[in-house]
Amino acid sequence: MRPRQLAPLFKEQEMGGLVYSGKFEEHINELYSPQNINKTAKKFKEYEKKNGAYAFGKFTKFLVPKKENWAGESGSTEGHDKWEKHSGAIPKAIRDKITEVIATNLRSPNPMPLVLKVGENVDGTHDLKVRIFAHNGHMHIGLHMLCPNSSLK
């Protein structure tokens, strides 16, 4: 009898068929960290002055323009080129919630650090979990983006 092969507990996750964890997730979390949130909020306000009101997906390439910062754990930067397509495939209700959370936070006089985690859902749907939590003396917003389970294809 052969031992059963299990997927690793912590593995690269996909959104819309491409990887958005790894270096991309780490880079986003660095930009929204307690040390950088005010600088990111300033960039956000500059972005809105130039481009109009924010909607999910539109600020990300402005904030993370370098393709190498989009690398997943495998090193692939494919997500950079297909970000608009993949972010647009997320259901409107979830995109609207992400827009509301990020825009409200970054427009506020005292924006909170944000932590992004991208993972797979248990089924074939997208989902978003939003949490407020304390960590190292700072309140944070947690966004846990759950993408369709790739093993159910």
Backbone as ProteinMPNN parsed JSONL, in Angstrom:
{"seq_chain_A": "MRPRQLAPLFKEQEMGGLVYSGKFEEHINELYSPQNINKTAKKFKEYEKKNGAYAFGKFTKFLVPKKENWAGESGSTEGHDKWEKHSGAIPKAIRDKITEVIATNLRSPNPMPLVLKVGENVDGTHDLKVRIFAHNGHMHIGLHMLCPNSSLK", "coords_chain_A": {"N_chain_A": [[0.838, -1.179, 0.0], [0.634, 2.152, -0.93], [1.806, 5.23, 0.487], [-0.411, 7.924, 1.109], [-0.453, 10.86, -0.856], [-0.394, 14.108, 0.178], [-1.467, 17.453, -0.26], [0.669, 20.246, 0.385], [0.328, 21.984, 3.506], [0.765, 24.755, 3.686], [0.847, 26.346, 0.854], [1.505, 27.709, -2.402], [-0.984, 29.878, -3.507], [-3.793, 30.41, -5.682], [-5.45, 32.898, -7.703], [-7.957, 33.33, -9.871], [-6.642, 31.563, -11.554], [-3.959, 32.244, -11.601], [-0.999, 32.898, -9.677], [-1.048, 34.713, -6.647], [0.145, 34.951, -4.224], [3.002, 34.569, -2.152], [5.79, 36.55, -3.076], [4.356, 38.778, -3.997], [2.143, 39.008, -2.203], [3.613, 39.365, 0.173], [4.89, 41.795, -0.443], [2.715, 43.573, -0.72], [1.761, 43.432, 1.934], [3.935, 44.556, 3.254], [3.844, 47.197, 2.269], [1.462, 48.046, 3.423], [2.004, 47.924, 6.08], [2.455, 48.794, 9.633], [4.657, 50.556, 9.665], [4.647, 51.657, 7.1], [2.082, 52.451, 6.338], [1.079, 55.113, 6.376], [2.53, 56.389, 4.354], [1.659, 54.858, 2.176], [-1.062, 55.515, 2.232], [-0.873, 58.22, 1.558], [0.069, 58.002, -1.094], [-2.183, 56.766, -2.148], [-4.136, 58.785, -1.919], [-3.029, 60.67, -3.66], [-3.222, 59.181, -6.003], [-6.03, 59.003, -6.29], [-6.662, 61.728, -6.674], [-5.548, 62.164, -9.171], [-6.688, 60.118, -10.787], [-9.369, 59.749, -10.157], [-12.127, 58.341, -8.23], [-11.331, 55.482, -6.293], [-11.517, 52.04, -7.218], [-11.652, 48.588, -6.542], [-8.714, 46.899, -7.508], [-7.681, 48.801, -9.219], [-5.753, 50.492, -8.053], [-3.65, 48.897, -7.391], [-1.605, 48.213, -9.341], [-0.486, 50.718, -9.641], [0.531, 51.106, -7.107], [2.228, 48.926, -6.871], [4.29, 48.835, -9.108], [6.468, 47.472, -10.253], [7.184, 44.597, -12.027], [8.617, 42.397, -10.99], [7.925, 42.383, -8.313], [5.581, 41.08, -8.22], [5.895, 38.425, -8.119], [5.106, 35.039, -7.5], [5.416, 32.299, -5.18], [6.685, 30.447, -6.782], [8.128, 32.012, -8.4], [7.02, 33.043, -10.663], [5.805, 35.785, -12.554], [3.451, 36.21, -13.811], [0.999, 37.136, -12.898], [1.071, 39.919, -12.87], [0.678, 40.805, -15.527], [-1.887, 39.954, -16.041], [-3.551, 40.989, -14.155], [-5.779, 42.822, -14.217], [-7.725, 41.369, -15.62], [-8.021, 39.093, -13.95], [-8.627, 40.199, -11.406], [-10.966, 41.42, -12.084], [-12.601, 39.233, -12.45], [-13.44, 38.437, -10.01], [-16.309, 38.185, -7.98], [-18.704, 40.875, -8.096], [-19.842, 41.829, -5.66], [-17.883, 41.14, -3.78], [-15.657, 42.532, -4.78], [-16.656, 45.107, -4.423], [-16.832, 45.224, -1.618], [-14.117, 44.998, -0.882], [-13.212, 47.365, -2.069], [-14.653, 49.244, -0.519], [-13.585, 48.797, 2.087], [-10.76, 49.232, 1.774], [-10.658, 51.827, 0.58], [-12.042, 53.454, 2.464], [-10.4, 53.119, 4.693], [-7.831, 54.077, 3.755], [-8.45, 56.702, 3.127], [-8.943, 57.81, 5.555], [-8.013, 59.892, 8.407], [-6.259, 58.592, 10.117], [-5.071, 55.952, 9.075], [-5.369, 52.383, 9.318], [-3.009, 49.703, 9.638], [-2.848, 47.038, 7.232], [-3.422, 43.611, 6.58], [-2.976, 41.221, 4.162], [-4.077, 38.098, 3.058], [-3.997, 35.503, 0.787], [-5.794, 32.764, -0.252], [-7.124, 29.434, -0.763], [-10.536, 28.569, -1.14], [-12.95, 26.285, 0.337], [-14.656, 25.338, -1.537], [-15.788, 25.916, -4.918], [-15.935, 28.705, -5.054], [-15.447, 32.304, -4.719], [-14.553, 34.162, -1.791], [-14.558, 36.5, 0.908], [-13.028, 37.401, 3.852], [-13.14, 39.667, 6.448], [-11.397, 41.087, 9.054], [-10.84, 42.769, 12.129], [-8.074, 43.277, 14.11], [-5.761, 43.14, 16.889], [-2.261, 43.604, 16.949], [1.025, 43.522, 17.98], [0.804, 46.033, 19.313], [-0.695, 47.583, 17.552], [-3.757, 48.239, 15.886], [-5.127, 46.318, 13.306], [-6.377, 45.767, 9.969], [-7.58, 42.861, 8.621], [-7.569, 41.165, 5.603], [-8.773, 38.388, 4.153], [-8.597, 36.771, 1.36], [-10.375, 34.43, -0.316], [-10.089, 32.107, -2.804], [-11.43, 30.255, -5.637], [-11.363, 26.741, -5.129], [-8.719, 25.041, -6.369], [-8.405, 22.308, -6.65], [-10.834, 21.299, -7.228], [-11.46, 21.542, -9.849]], "CA_chain_A": [[0.0, 0.0, 0.0], [1.43, 3.382, -1.044], [1.339, 6.322, 1.347], [-1.221, 8.933, 0.445], [0.219, 12.148, -1.068], [-1.236, 15.232, 0.567], [-0.981, 18.776, -0.649], [1.255, 20.938, 1.532], [-0.6, 22.827, 4.238], [0.997, 26.124, 3.244], [1.35, 26.277, -0.514], [1.173, 28.827, -3.252], [-2.414, 29.921, -3.784], [-4.108, 31.016, -6.965], [-6.641, 33.692, -7.883], [-8.198, 33.413, -11.295], [-5.719, 30.705, -12.287], [-2.56, 32.669, -11.459], [-0.558, 32.997, -8.292], [-0.982, 36.049, -6.053], [0.723, 34.91, -2.879], [4.443, 34.693, -2.294], [6.408, 37.875, -3.022], [3.314, 39.795, -4.174], [1.451, 39.15, -0.924], [4.581, 39.947, 1.116], [5.121, 43.193, -0.808], [1.502, 44.31, -0.33], [1.738, 43.534, 3.393], [4.967, 45.523, 3.645], [3.35, 48.54, 1.946], [0.356, 48.362, 4.325], [2.469, 47.666, 7.447], [2.419, 49.978, 10.498], [5.734, 51.471, 9.303], [4.461, 52.239, 5.762], [0.677, 52.724, 6.0], [0.841, 56.539, 6.095], [3.101, 56.641, 3.024], [0.747, 54.226, 1.216], [-2.279, 56.33, 2.211], [-0.545, 59.432, 0.805], [0.07, 57.604, -2.506], [-3.58, 56.509, -2.502], [-4.806, 60.08, -2.099], [-2.489, 61.218, -4.911], [-3.807, 58.378, -7.074], [-7.432, 59.412, -6.475], [-6.691, 63.08, -7.254], [-5.199, 62.06, -10.587], [-7.462, 59.12, -11.531], [-10.758, 59.625, -9.707], [-12.409, 57.442, -7.111], [-10.754, 54.141, -6.312], [-12.295, 50.811, -7.277], [-10.728, 47.469, -6.346], [-7.898, 46.47, -8.64], [-7.13, 49.933, -9.984], [-4.632, 51.116, -7.351], [-2.603, 47.909, -7.128], [-0.455, 48.359, -10.253], [0.118, 52.011, -9.32], [1.264, 50.913, -5.858], [3.244, 47.885, -7.098], [4.513, 48.911, -10.551], [7.537, 46.596, -10.738], [6.721, 43.239, -12.301], [9.282, 41.42, -10.122], [7.253, 42.354, -7.015], [4.365, 40.294, -8.375], [6.284, 37.014, -8.181], [4.573, 34.073, -6.55], [6.462, 31.477, -4.576], [7.404, 29.751, -7.854], [8.899, 33.008, -9.128], [6.243, 33.525, -11.81], [5.245, 37.143, -12.456], [2.313, 36.257, -14.734], [-0.099, 37.881, -12.302], [1.18, 41.332, -13.23], [0.114, 41.059, -16.853], [-3.302, 39.572, -16.113], [-4.208, 41.463, -12.939], [-7.088, 43.417, -14.491], [-8.63, 40.277, -15.986], [-8.296, 38.237, -12.802], [-9.323, 40.936, -10.349], [-12.308, 41.65, -12.608], [-13.372, 37.987, -12.393], [-13.948, 38.281, -8.641], [-17.694, 38.685, -7.955], [-18.854, 42.308, -7.842], [-20.09, 42.098, -4.228], [-16.596, 41.046, -3.077], [-14.859, 43.687, -5.224], [-17.221, 46.299, -3.768], [-16.46, 45.202, -0.197], [-12.692, 45.334, -0.814], [-13.149, 48.797, -2.374], [-15.143, 49.983, 0.648], [-12.648, 48.667, 3.21], [-9.48, 49.881, 1.473], [-10.837, 53.268, 0.365], [-12.39, 54.092, 3.74], [-9.207, 53.113, 5.531], [-6.758, 54.941, 3.245], [-8.911, 58.102, 3.146], [-9.097, 58.261, 6.94], [-6.85, 60.636, 8.907], [-5.363, 57.654, 10.802], [-5.318, 54.632, 8.484], [-4.88, 51.209, 10.034], [-2.26, 48.737, 8.826], [-3.683, 46.015, 6.632], [-2.754, 42.345, 6.293], [-3.635, 40.458, 3.103], [-3.764, 36.676, 2.869], [-4.709, 34.921, -0.349], [-5.845, 31.319, -0.09], [-8.178, 28.734, -1.486], [-11.768, 28.271, -0.432], [-13.243, 24.855, 0.38], [-15.443, 24.992, -2.71], [-15.403, 26.594, -6.144], [-16.354, 30.104, -5.028], [-14.635, 33.326, -4.057], [-15.105, 34.672, -0.545], [-13.699, 37.481, 1.561], [-13.185, 37.528, 5.303], [-12.545, 40.912, 6.935], [-11.265, 41.061, 10.505], [-10.067, 43.806, 12.814], [-7.368, 42.582, 15.18], [-4.611, 43.819, 17.477], [-0.995, 42.879, 16.807], [2.203, 44.34, 18.305], [0.444, 47.39, 19.703], [-1.427, 48.28, 16.491], [-4.96, 47.62, 15.33], [-4.958, 45.985, 11.888], [-7.467, 45.203, 9.19], [-7.163, 41.645, 7.934], [-8.352, 40.746, 4.44], [-8.447, 37.02, 3.751], [-9.251, 36.526, 0.069], [-10.471, 33.005, -0.618], [-10.298, 31.899, -4.237], [-11.979, 28.926, -5.904], [-10.492, 25.613, -4.823], [-8.169, 24.544, -7.629], [-8.497, 20.845, -6.734], [-12.2, 20.935, -7.613], [-11.655, 21.83, -11.274]], "C_chain_A": [[0.887, 1.248, 0.0], [0.903, 4.44, -0.086], [0.59, 7.354, 0.516], [-0.452, 10.242, 0.328], [-0.769, 13.264, -0.729], [-0.616, 16.531, 0.089], [-0.369, 19.437, 0.575], [0.234, 21.854, 2.194], [-0.465, 24.287, 3.81], [1.62, 26.058, 1.863], [0.941, 27.526, -1.261], [-0.309, 28.769, -3.595], [-2.668, 30.667, -5.091], [-5.375, 31.848, -6.891], [-6.832, 33.792, -9.38], [-7.18, 32.624, -12.103], [-4.256, 31.109, -12.18], [-2.244, 32.923, -9.995], [-0.474, 34.452, -7.826], [-0.545, 35.987, -4.592], [2.223, 35.082, -3.053], [4.899, 36.135, -2.186], [5.368, 38.987, -3.161], [2.601, 40.056, -2.849], [2.372, 39.805, 0.114], [4.794, 41.432, 0.835], [3.913, 44.062, -0.427], [1.479, 44.497, 1.184], [2.8, 44.492, 3.922], [4.474, 46.958, 3.408], [2.241, 49.006, 2.889], [0.725, 48.131, 5.793], [2.366, 48.927, 8.303], [3.48, 51.015, 10.113], [5.463, 52.219, 7.993], [3.043, 52.685, 5.442], [0.434, 54.204, 5.68], [1.385, 56.933, 4.719], [2.19, 56.059, 1.942], [-0.539, 55.036, 1.107], [-2.05, 57.626, 1.426], [-0.539, 59.128, -0.7], [-1.351, 57.369, -3.009], [-4.324, 57.816, -2.779], [-4.318, 60.776, -3.365], [-3.089, 60.493, -6.115], [-5.24, 58.833, -7.351], [-7.545, 60.815, -7.059], [-6.458, 63.028, -8.753], [-6.183, 61.207, -11.388], [-8.925, 59.001, -11.149], [-10.89, 58.575, -8.621], [-11.86, 56.036, -7.356], [-11.835, 53.083, -6.475], [-11.282, 49.671, -7.204], [-10.017, 47.086, -7.639], [-7.182, 47.601, -9.347], [-5.881, 50.536, -9.354], [-3.422, 50.183, -7.267], [-1.391, 48.068, -8.04], [0.248, 49.698, -10.061], [1.015, 51.867, -8.095], [2.425, 49.929, -6.034], [3.549, 47.842, -8.607], [5.538, 47.919, -11.097], [7.047, 45.154, -10.842], [7.352, 42.217, -11.358], [8.65, 41.326, -8.739], [5.928, 41.607, -7.056], [4.673, 38.798, -8.36], [5.598, 36.198, -7.096], [5.734, 33.264, -5.996], [7.276, 30.73, -5.624], [8.295, 30.704, -8.646], [8.172, 33.579, -10.327], [5.7, 34.923, -11.55], [4.053, 37.31, -13.392], [1.164, 37.108, -14.212], [-0.092, 39.352, -12.656], [0.457, 41.632, -14.526], [-1.383, 40.78, -16.933], [-4.106, 40.039, -14.906], [-5.611, 41.989, -13.217], [-8.114, 42.334, -14.808], [-9.009, 39.459, -14.751], [-9.019, 38.969, -11.683], [-10.756, 41.224, -10.787], [-13.194, 40.419, -12.57], [-13.908, 37.699, -10.99], [-15.367, 38.852, -8.622], [-17.778, 40.144, -7.486], [-19.053, 42.616, -6.357], [-18.787, 42.058, -3.428], [-15.695, 42.203, -3.485], [-15.343, 44.957, -4.54], [-16.839, 46.363, -2.296], [-14.99, 45.556, -0.024], [-12.502, 46.831, -1.075], [-13.54, 49.618, -1.152], [-14.128, 49.963, 1.791], [-11.36, 49.447, 2.943], [-9.643, 51.389, 1.331], [-11.151, 54.0, 1.671], [-11.16, 54.187, 4.636], [-8.167, 54.118, 5.041], [-7.161, 56.409, 3.16], [-8.971, 58.663, 4.561], [-7.85, 59.013, 7.407], [-5.824, 59.74, 9.608], [-5.59, 56.239, 10.257], [-4.679, 53.508, 9.296], [-4.038, 50.343, 9.106], [-3.207, 47.638, 8.34], [-2.831, 44.771, 6.363], [-3.599, 41.6, 5.268], [-3.154, 39.015, 3.142], [-4.623, 36.194, 1.709], [-4.646, 33.416, -0.187], [-6.961, 30.72, -0.914], [-9.362, 28.475, -0.559], [-11.975, 26.761, -0.415], [-14.029, 24.395, -0.842], [-14.977, 25.812, -3.912], [-15.772, 28.059, -6.204], [-15.282, 31.012, -4.438], [-15.328, 33.687, -2.746], [-14.102, 35.653, 0.035], [-14.04, 37.506, 3.034], [-12.451, 38.795, 5.727], [-12.546, 40.85, 8.457], [-10.474, 42.29, 10.97], [-9.389, 43.092, 13.984], [-6.188, 43.422, 15.663], [-3.38, 42.946, 17.299], [0.148, 43.861, 17.063], [1.861, 45.809, 18.556], [-0.291, 48.206, 18.658], [-2.696, 47.516, 16.146], [-4.715, 47.439, 13.835], [-6.292, 45.602, 11.276], [-6.893, 43.972, 8.498], [-8.111, 41.353, 6.782], [-7.879, 39.35, 4.054], [-9.27, 36.716, 2.501], [-9.201, 35.041, -0.215], [-10.885, 32.839, -2.08], [-10.835, 30.488, -4.465], [-10.926, 27.826, -5.706], [-10.027, 24.97, -6.129], [-8.256, 23.029, -7.76], [-9.88, 20.376, -7.153], [-12.487, 21.183, -9.092], [-12.049, 20.606, -12.034]], "O_chain_A": [[1.784, 1.379, 0.833], [-0.305, 4.539, 0.132], [0.932, 7.612, -0.638], [0.143, 10.694, 1.306], [-1.857, 13.334, -1.301], [0.605, 16.678, 0.043], [-0.835, 19.215, 1.693], [-0.622, 22.429, 1.523], [-1.466, 24.971, 3.597], [2.803, 25.744, 1.727], [0.117, 28.306, -0.785], [-0.825, 27.705, -3.938], [-1.838, 31.461, -5.536], [-6.276, 31.545, -6.109], [-5.955, 34.289, -10.086], [-6.887, 32.992, -13.24], [-3.388, 30.365, -12.638], [-3.143, 33.138, -9.182], [0.09, 35.307, -8.509], [-0.847, 36.894, -3.816], [2.661, 35.694, -4.028], [4.448, 36.866, -1.305], [5.485, 40.026, -2.512], [2.474, 41.206, -2.427], [1.947, 40.698, 0.846], [4.87, 42.236, 1.764], [4.074, 45.153, 0.121], [1.209, 45.595, 1.669], [2.583, 45.165, 4.93], [4.668, 47.829, 4.256], [2.087, 50.203, 3.131], [-0.152, 48.142, 6.657], [2.205, 50.022, 7.763], [3.236, 52.217, 10.219], [5.998, 53.31, 7.793], [2.813, 53.249, 4.373], [-0.354, 54.509, 4.785], [0.765, 57.721, 4.006], [1.971, 56.691, 0.909], [-1.056, 55.227, 0.007], [-2.942, 58.079, 0.708], [-1.077, 59.903, -1.491], [-1.689, 57.722, -4.139], [-5.053, 57.927, -3.765], [-5.109, 61.405, -4.069], [-3.422, 61.117, -7.123], [-5.621, 59.027, -8.505], [-8.44, 61.069, -7.865], [-7.093, 63.757, -9.515], [-6.484, 61.528, -12.537], [-9.656, 58.224, -11.763], [-9.905, 58.002, -8.157], [-11.922, 55.495, -8.46], [-12.934, 53.214, -5.936], [-10.181, 49.78, -7.742], [-10.626, 46.967, -8.702], [-6.171, 47.373, -10.011], [-5.026, 51.049, -10.075], [-2.294, 50.644, -7.091], [-0.258, 48.059, -7.559], [1.453, 49.801, -10.295], [2.111, 52.425, -8.043], [3.478, 50.086, -5.415], [3.116, 46.923, -9.302], [5.486, 47.562, -12.273], [6.561, 44.575, -9.871], [6.686, 41.259, -10.963], [8.809, 40.315, -8.055], [5.233, 41.51, -6.045], [3.771, 37.987, -8.571], [5.521, 36.607, -5.937], [6.894, 33.524, -6.312], [8.44, 30.41, -5.383], [9.113, 30.273, -9.459], [8.665, 34.518, -10.951], [5.196, 35.212, -10.465], [3.685, 38.435, -13.728], [0.44, 37.728, -14.991], [-1.153, 39.972, -12.734], [-0.293, 42.604, -14.614], [-2.068, 41.316, -17.803], [-5.208, 39.549, -14.66], [-6.547, 41.626, -12.506], [-9.243, 42.381, -14.319], [-10.185, 39.167, -14.535], [-9.934, 38.415, -11.073], [-11.661, 41.268, -9.954], [-14.416, 40.539, -12.649], [-14.742, 36.81, -10.814], [-15.6, 39.913, -9.201], [-17.033, 40.579, -6.608], [-18.479, 43.58, -5.851], [-18.604, 42.848, -2.502], [-15.035, 42.799, -2.634], [-14.536, 45.788, -4.125], [-16.553, 47.443, -1.779], [-14.639, 46.325, 0.872], [-11.722, 47.489, -0.385], [-12.85, 50.571, -0.789], [-13.846, 51.0, 2.391], [-10.919, 50.229, 3.785], [-8.859, 52.153, 1.895], [-10.578, 55.055, 1.944], [-10.915, 55.219, 5.26], [-7.672, 54.926, 5.827], [-6.291, 57.279, 3.124], [-9.042, 59.879, 4.739], [-6.76, 58.803, 6.874], [-4.647, 60.093, 9.684], [-6.233, 55.419, 10.913], [-3.605, 53.664, 9.876], [-4.323, 50.26, 7.911], [-4.23, 47.356, 8.964], [-1.669, 44.872, 5.97], [-4.79, 41.374, 5.479], [-1.955, 38.754, 3.248], [-5.826, 36.449, 1.663], [-3.568, 32.852, -0.004], [-7.65, 31.412, -1.663], [-9.204, 28.201, 0.631], [-11.246, 26.032, -1.087], [-14.066, 23.204, -1.148], [-13.868, 26.345, -3.901], [-15.912, 28.613, -7.295], [-14.353, 30.566, -3.763], [-16.543, 33.534, -2.612], [-12.924, 35.627, -0.319], [-15.206, 37.619, 3.413], [-11.277, 38.976, 5.402], [-13.58, 40.59, 9.073], [-9.57, 42.769, 10.285], [-10.044, 42.389, 14.754], [-5.687, 44.291, 14.95], [-3.428, 41.728, 17.47], [0.22, 44.913, 16.428], [2.546, 46.71, 18.071], [-0.497, 49.404, 18.85], [-2.7, 46.286, 16.12], [-4.155, 48.32, 13.183], [-7.214, 45.17, 11.969], [-5.84, 44.042, 7.864], [-9.326, 41.301, 6.973], [-6.724, 39.158, 3.674], [-10.468, 36.444, 2.573], [-8.125, 34.457, -0.341], [-11.905, 33.371, -2.518], [-10.713, 29.625, -3.595], [-9.762, 27.98, -6.074], [-10.827, 24.429, -6.892], [-8.188, 22.508, -8.874], [-10.083, 19.189, -7.407], [-13.627, 21.049, -9.536], [-12.253, 20.671, -13.246]]}, "name": "protein", "num_of_chains": 1, "seq": "MRPRQLAPLFKEQEMGGLVYSGKFEEHINELYSPQNINKTAKKFKEYEKKNGAYAFGKFTKFLVPKKENWAGESGSTEGHDKWEKHSGAIPKAIRDKITEVIATNLRSPNPMPLVLKVGENVDGTHDLKVRIFAHNGHMHIGLHMLCPNSSLK"}
